[in-house]
Amino acid sequence: MTFIVSCGNGTENRMMNDIKQLEANKSLATSDTLINSYVNFANKFPKHEYAVKYLFKAAEASIKSNRVLPGIKLYERVANEYQDTTLCPEALIRAGVGYSTIPDPANSKRMFDQFIRQYPNHPRINDVKMMSEYSGLSEEELIRRVIESNQKLQQDSANKIQ
């Protein structure tokens, strides 16, 4: 008689139950305890269907709690380790936006450009191209470009009316 013991499944279930309990407590939504639980689960079970979701949630919670750089790094991890998931494009965008807020224009542009290369037909491609183009511009240069763009739109509209 042979017994097969699956420790992994019990550990998975226990960790998932712990996470559900932490998530149920709204005061812990951005706590280190919950963030670490998400990351620990993904580290221990990287191929589990919830691993990418938990990393994404950990990134969101980190950003919300003003731990921007750790949150950005988690978004990058999602983008690099889970490229075949639906969360990858969003993770790239959020990492790019995150970098632009700290500000780190070179890495912001790098994230947007990675999105452009990987998802040229994505519904948000035009927005991301614009974000990439504007990454690293000074406030004055950004304002100048917006004014020029508005002037061009007004001129185009005027030409269509005539």
N, C-alpha and C positions, 0 to 999 in steps of 0.2 A: 504494500500500500504506500503510495507516494503522495505527499502533501506539497502543494506549490503555494508559497507565500508571496504575495505581491505587496511589498512594502510601499512601493511608489504610489499605488492607487490610494492607500490609506492616508499617506502623507499629503497627496494632492487634495483629497477631500477635506482633510483637517485644515490645511492652509486656506482652501477656498471658503470653508465655513468661517474661519477666523476673519477673513477679508469681508465676508458678508456682514458679520457682526460689527466690524469696524465701520463699514459703509452705512449701516443703519443708524449710527450715532453721528448726526450732522455736525456736531461740534468737533469731530475728528476728521472732517472732510479734507483738510489740508495738513493733517498731522504727520510728523515724521514716522509715527507708528504705522499708519496706513500706507504712506508712500513706500516705506521700507518693506512692508508686507507684499505690496505689488511687485516690487523689484526682486525680492527674494524668491517669489513664486516663479517669475520669468527666468531667473538665473537657474533655479532648480529644475524647471520643466520648460525649456525653451521651445519645444515642439508642440506643447499643449495649445489648443485653440484659444485659450484665454491669455496666454503669455503676452501677445502683442497688445491685446486690449488693456491688460493690467499696466504694461509699460506706458501706454498712451495716457491712461488715467493718472499714473504717477507723474508724468510730465505736466499734465494739466494742473494737478494739485500743487506741484512745485512752483509753477508760474503764478498761480493764484496766491500763494503764500510768499510771494516776492523773492523766491529763490530761483531767479530767472536762469542763470547759467546752468545749474543742475537740471532744470526743466528742459532747456534747449538740448543738452547732451542726451537726455532721454528721448526727445523727439528724433535726434540724429540716430540714436540706436535703433529706434523703430524703422527709420528710413533705410538704414544700412543692413539690418538683420532680417527685415520682413518686407522685402521689396515686392513680393508677390501678393501683398494684402491690400485691401481697400484703404487702410489707414496710412499707408506709405506716402501718397501724394499730400495728404493733409499734414502729416508730420513734417515734410519738407517745407511746406508753406509756413507752418507755425515756427519752425526753427529759424527760417529766414526772417520772419517778423520779429521773433525774439532777439535775434542778433542785432536787428536794426534798433531795438529799444535800449540796448545797453551802452552805447552804440558800438557795434563792430561791423562796419560796412563791408569789409572784405569777406567775412564769413557769411554775412547776410546775402550778398551777391552770389557766393558759392552755393548756398542752399537753393536760391531761386534758379540759378543756372542748372543745377542738378535736376531740379523739377522739369525745366524746359527740355533737357536732353532725354529724360526718362518718359515724359508724358506730353509729347508734342501735340497730341489730339485731345487732351483733357479739356473739359468745359471751362476751366479757369485759366487756360494757357495765356490768354491776352492780359489778364490781370497780373499774372506772375511775370510776364515779359515786362510790363510796365514797372512793377516793383523792382525787378532786376536792373532795369535802365536807370531808375531813380536811386538805387542803393549807392550810398557814399557821396551823394551830392550835398553841397552845403545848403543851408536853409535859403540863402539868397539865390543860389542857382536853381533850386527847386521852385521858388516863387517866380523867378524869371521864366522858367519853362512853362509853368501853369498859365501865366499871363500870355505868353506867346501862343500857347495852345488855344486859349479862349479867344484871342484875337483872330486866329486862323479860322476857328469855328464860326465866329461872327462874320468874317469876310466870305466864307463859303456859303453861309445862309443868305447873305446879302446878294451874292452872285446868283443864287437859285431863284430869288424873288424877281430879279430884273429880267 
